[in-house]
Protein backbone atom coordinates (compact mmCIF):
# COMPACT_ATOMS: atom_id res chain seq x y z
CA UNK A 1 0.00 0.00 0.00
CA UNK A 2 2.87 2.36 0.75
CA UNK A 3 4.21 1.82 -2.77
CA UNK A 4 0.91 2.98 -4.30
CA UNK A 5 0.66 5.83 -1.81
CA UNK A 6 4.12 7.10 -2.83
CA UNK A 7 3.33 6.68 -6.54
CA UNK A 8 0.10 8.70 -6.36
CA UNK A 9 1.50 11.29 -3.99
CA UNK A 10 4.02 12.03 -6.71
CA UNK A 11 1.43 11.92 -9.52
CA UNK A 12 -0.96 14.32 -7.76
CA UNK A 13 1.76 16.41 -6.05
CA UNK A 14 0.41 15.55 -2.60
CA UNK A 15 1.98 14.60 0.71
CA UNK A 16 -0.42 12.01 2.12
CA UNK A 17 1.35 10.27 5.01
CA UNK A 18 -0.75 7.14 5.41
CA UNK A 19 -4.22 5.81 6.17
CA UNK A 20 -6.56 6.42 9.08
CA UNK A 21 -7.39 3.39 11.21
CA UNK A 22 -10.94 3.11 9.78
CA UNK A 23 -9.50 2.86 6.24
CA UNK A 24 -7.16 0.05 7.24
CA UNK A 25 -10.09 -1.77 8.87
CA UNK A 26 -12.16 -1.33 5.70
CA UNK A 27 -9.32 -2.63 3.53
CA UNK A 28 -8.93 -5.66 5.79
CA UNK A 29 -12.61 -6.64 5.72
CA UNK A 30 -13.20 -5.97 1.98
CA UNK A 31 -13.29 -9.03 -0.36
CA UNK A 32 -11.01 -7.56 -3.09
CA UNK A 33 -12.43 -9.19 -6.22
CA UNK A 34 -10.07 -7.07 -8.33
CA UNK A 35 -7.09 -7.91 -6.14
CA UNK A 36 -4.06 -5.61 -6.35
CA UNK A 37 -5.37 -3.50 -9.25
CA UNK A 38 -8.53 -2.69 -7.33
CA UNK A 39 -6.51 -1.76 -4.24
CA UNK A 40 -4.30 0.45 -6.39
CA UNK A 41 -7.36 2.18 -7.90
CA UNK A 42 -8.83 2.83 -4.44
CA UNK A 43 -5.55 4.29 -3.20
CA UNK A 44 -5.24 6.46 -6.31
CA UNK A 45 -8.78 7.73 -5.74
CA UNK A 46 -8.03 8.35 -2.07
CA UNK A 47 -4.92 10.38 -2.81
CA UNK A 48 -6.69 12.35 -5.53
CA UNK A 49 -9.67 13.24 -3.33
CA UNK A 50 -8.08 13.61 0.09
CA UNK A 51 -7.43 17.02 1.61
CA UNK A 52 -6.05 15.78 4.94
CA UNK A 53 -2.58 14.35 5.56
CA UNK A 54 -3.94 10.80 5.75
CA UNK A 55 -6.46 8.99 3.57
CA UNK A 56 -9.78 9.03 5.40
CA UNK A 57 -12.83 6.86 4.86
CA UNK A 58 -14.64 9.74 3.15
CA UNK A 59 -12.22 9.39 0.21
CA UNK A 60 -13.09 5.76 -0.40
CA UNK A 61 -15.98 4.31 -2.40
CA UNK A 62 -19.05 3.31 -0.43
CA UNK A 63 -18.61 -0.39 -1.25
CA UNK A 64 -15.32 -0.45 0.65
CA UNK A 65 -16.49 1.62 3.61
CA UNK A 66 -19.65 -0.37 4.14
CA UNK A 67 -18.24 -3.71 2.94
CA UNK A 68 -20.80 -3.95 0.16
CA UNK A 69 -20.99 -6.53 -2.57
CA UNK A 70 -18.88 -5.05 -5.41
CA UNK A 71 -20.54 -7.34 -7.95
CA UNK A 72 -23.70 -5.22 -7.93
CA UNK A 73 -24.08 -2.59 -10.63
CA UNK A 74 -26.24 -0.20 -8.65
CA UNK A 75 -25.51 1.12 -5.19
CA UNK A 76 -29.22 0.96 -4.47
CA UNK A 77 -28.98 -2.85 -4.42
CA UNK A 78 -25.95 -3.10 -2.10
CA UNK A 79 -26.58 -4.54 1.33
CA UNK A 80 -25.72 -2.01 4.02
CA UNK A 81 -24.18 -3.17 7.28
CA UNK A 82 -26.13 -1.33 9.95
CA UNK A 83 -25.12 -3.76 12.68
CA UNK A 84 -21.59 -2.33 12.87
CA UNK A 85 -23.05 0.70 14.69
CA UNK A 86 -21.06 3.28 12.73
CA UNK A 87 -23.27 3.69 9.67
CA UNK A 88 -23.48 7.30 8.50
CA UNK A 89 -26.31 7.83 6.02
CA UNK A 90 -25.02 11.16 4.69
CA UNK A 91 -21.52 9.79 4.17
CA UNK A 92 -23.01 6.77 2.40
CA UNK A 93 -24.99 9.01 0.02
CA UNK A 94 -22.01 11.31 -0.57
CA UNK A 95 -19.76 8.38 -1.43
CA UNK A 96 -22.40 6.88 -3.69
CA UNK A 97 -22.87 10.25 -5.45
CA UNK A 98 -19.10 10.74 -5.80
CA UNK A 99 -18.71 7.31 -7.38
CA UNK A 100 -21.52 7.90 -9.86
CA UNK A 101 -20.19 11.33 -10.83
CA UNK A 102 -16.63 9.99 -11.25
CA UNK A 103 -17.89 7.15 -13.46
CA UNK A 104 -19.99 9.58 -15.54
CA UNK A 105 -17.07 12.00 -15.89
CA UNK A 106 -14.89 9.14 -17.11
CA UNK A 107 -17.54 8.10 -19.65
CA UNK A 108 -17.73 11.66 -20.95
CA UNK A 109 -13.94 12.14 -20.96
CA UNK A 110 -14.12 14.79 -18.25
CA UNK A 111 -16.58 16.97 -20.16
CA UNK A 112 -18.81 18.44 -17.44
CA UNK A 113 -21.56 19.54 -19.83
CA UNK A 114 -21.85 16.03 -21.30
CA UNK A 115 -21.70 14.54 -17.82
CA UNK A 116 -24.58 16.76 -16.67
CA UNK A 117 -26.62 15.59 -19.65
CA UNK A 118 -25.72 11.96 -18.98
CA UNK A 119 -26.78 12.24 -15.34
CA UNK A 120 -29.80 14.39 -16.22
CA UNK A 121 -28.56 17.09 -13.85
CA UNK A 122 -28.49 20.76 -14.45
CA UNK A 123 -24.97 21.99 -15.22
CA UNK A 124 -24.74 24.25 -12.15
CA UNK A 125 -25.85 21.45 -9.83
CA UNK A 126 -23.16 19.17 -11.22
CA UNK A 127 -20.51 21.90 -10.90
CA UNK A 128 -21.58 22.36 -7.26
CA UNK A 129 -21.20 18.62 -6.60
CA UNK A 130 -17.81 18.50 -8.35
CA UNK A 131 -16.60 21.34 -6.11
CA UNK A 132 -18.20 19.80 -3.01
CA UNK A 133 -16.43 16.48 -3.61
CA UNK A 134 -13.26 18.24 -4.79
CA UNK A 135 -13.11 16.29 -8.05
CA UNK A 136 -10.49 17.34 -10.59
CA UNK A 137 -11.72 17.19 -14.18
CA UNK A 138 -11.58 19.66 -17.03
CA UNK A 139 -14.60 21.94 -17.44
C-alpha positions in Angstrom: 0.0 0.0 0.0 2.9 2.4 0.7 4.2 1.8 -2.8 0.9 3.0 -4.3 0.7 5.8 -1.8 4.1 7.1 -2.8 3.3 6.7 -6.5 0.1 8.7 -6.4 1.5 11.3 -4.0 4.0 12.0 -6.7 1.4 11.9 -9.5 -1.0 14.3 -7.8 1.8 16.4 -6.1 0.4 15.6 -2.6 2.0 14.6 0.7 -0.4 12.0 2.1 1.4 10.3 5.0 -0.8 7.1 5.4 -4.2 5.8 6.2 -6.6 6.4 9.1 -7.4 3.4 11.2 -10.9 3.1 9.8 -9.5 2.9 6.2 -7.2 0.0 7.2 -10.1 -1.8 8.9 -12.2 -1.3 5.7 -9.3 -2.6 3.5 -8.9 -5.7 5.8 -12.6 -6.6 5.7 -13.2 -6.0 2.0 -13.3 -9.0 -0.4 -11.0 -7.6 -3.1 -12.4 -9.2 -6.2 -10.1 -7.1 -8.3 -7.1 -7.9 -6.1 -4.1 -5.6 -6.4 -5.4 -3.5 -9.2 -8.5 -2.7 -7.3 -6.5 -1.8 -4.2 -4.3 0.5 -6.4 -7.4 2.2 -7.9 -8.8 2.8 -4.4 -5.5 4.3 -3.2 -5.2 6.5 -6.3 -8.8 7.7 -5.7 -8.0 8.3 -2.1 -4.9 10.4 -2.8 -6.7 12.4 -5.5 -9.7 13.2 -3.3 -8.1 13.6 0.1 -7.4 17.0 1.6 -6.0 15.8 4.9 -2.6 14.4 5.6 -3.9 10.8 5.8 -6.5 9.0 3.6 -9.8 9.0 5.4 -12.8 6.9 4.9 -14.6 9.7 3.2 -12.2 9.4 0.2 -13.1 5.8 -0.4 -16.0 4.3 -2.4 -19.1 3.3 -0.4 -18.6 -0.4 -1.2 -15.3 -0.5 0.6 -16.5 1.6 3.6 -19.6 -0.4 4.1 -18.2 -3.7 2.9 -20.8 -4.0 0.2 -21.0 -6.5 -2.6 -18.9 -5.0 -5.4 -20.5 -7.3 -8.0 -23.7 -5.2 -7.9 -24.1 -2.6 -10.6 -26.2 -0.2 -8.6 -25.5 1.1 -5.2 -29.2 1.0 -4.5 -29.0 -2.9 -4.4 -25.9 -3.1 -2.1 -26.6 -4.5 1.3 -25.7 -2.0 4.0 -24.2 -3.2 7.3 -26.1 -1.3 10.0 -25.1 -3.8 12.7 -21.6 -2.3 12.9 -23.0 0.7 14.7 -21.1 3.3 12.7 -23.3 3.7 9.7 -23.5 7.3 8.5 -26.3 7.8 6.0 -25.0 11.2 4.7 -21.5 9.8 4.2 -23.0 6.8 2.4 -25.0 9.0 0.0 -22.0 11.3 -0.6 -19.8 8.4 -1.4 -22.4 6.9 -3.7 -22.9 10.2 -5.4 -19.1 10.7 -5.8 -18.7 7.3 -7.4 -21.5 7.9 -9.9 -20.2 11.3 -10.8 -16.6 10.0 -11.3 -17.9 7.2 -13.5 -20.0 9.6 -15.5 -17.1 12.0 -15.9 -14.9 9.1 -17.1 -17.5 8.1 -19.6 -17.7 11.7 -21.0 -13.9 12.1 -21.0 -14.1 14.8 -18.2 -16.6 17.0 -20.2 -18.8 18.4 -17.4 -21.6 19.5 -19.8 -21.8 16.0 -21.3 -21.7 14.5 -17.8 -24.6 16.8 -16.7 -26.6 15.6 -19.6 -25.7 12.0 -19.0 -26.8 12.2 -15.3 -29.8 14.4 -16.2 -28.6 17.1 -13.8 -28.5 20.8 -14.5 -25.0 22.0 -15.2 -24.7 24.2 -12.1 -25.9 21.5 -9.8 -23.2 19.2 -11.2 -20.5 21.9 -10.9 -21.6 22.4 -7.3 -21.2 18.6 -6.6 -17.8 18.5 -8.3 -16.6 21.3 -6.1 -18.2 19.8 -3.0 -16.4 16.5 -3.6 -13.3 18.2 -4.8 -13.1 16.3 -8.1 -10.5 17.3 -10.6 -11.7 17.2 -14.2 -11.6 19.7 -17.0 -14.6 21.9 -17.4 
